[in-house]
Amino acid sequence: MQELMLLALRFRRTDADERGATLVEYALLVTLIALVCFSAVTILGSSVSTQFSSINDPLR
């Protein structure tokens, strides 16, 4: 019975450690996605602005 309780305690500690690791993994994913979005807006922003200007100029 004592061994079963020790095994259950070890499982709880492992479960808590895995939850912490999962939180870190999600934080890294969110950071990576935000970085990709920021980079895309920065790179494509001037191109899209130029295209809108070229469309808007003939309409004036």
C-alpha positions in Angstrom: 0.0 0.0 0.0 2.9 2.3 0.8 4.4 1.7 -2.6 1.1 2.6 -4.3 0.9 5.9 -2.4 4.5 6.8 -3.4 3.7 6.0 -7.0 0.7 8.2 -6.9 2.7 11.0 -5.4 5.4 10.7 -8.1 2.7 10.8 -10.8 1.3 14.0 -9.3 4.7 15.6 -9.3 5.3 14.5 -12.9 1.9 15.8 -13.9 2.6 19.3 -12.5 6.0 19.4 -14.2 4.4 18.5 -17.5 1.8 21.3 -17.1 4.6 23.8 -16.5 6.4 22.5 -19.6 3.2 22.8 -21.6 2.7 26.3 -20.5 6.2 27.2 -21.6 5.6 25.5 -25.0 2.4 27.5 -25.6 4.2 30.7 -24.6 6.9 30.0 -27.1 4.4 29.2 -29.8 2.4 32.4 -29.2 5.7 34.4 -29.3 6.7 32.8 -32.5 3.3 33.4 -34.1 3.4 37.1 -33.0 6.9 37.5 -34.4 5.9 36.0 -37.8 2.8 38.3 -38.0 4.9 41.4 -37.1 7.5 40.5 -39.7 4.8 39.8 -42.4 3.1 43.2 -41.7 6.5 45.0 -41.8 7.6 43.3 -45.0 4.3 43.5 -46.8 3.1 46.8 -45.4 5.0 49.0 -47.8 4.0 46.9 -50.8 0.3 46.9 -49.9 0.5 50.7 -49.3 2.0 51.2 -52.7 -0.7 49.1 -54.4 -3.5 51.0 -52.6 -1.9 54.3 -53.6 -1.7 53.2 -57.3 -5.4 52.3 -57.2 -6.4 55.5 -55.4 -4.6 57.9 -57.6 -6.6 57.3 -60.8 -9.8 57.5 -58.8 -9.1 61.2 -57.8 
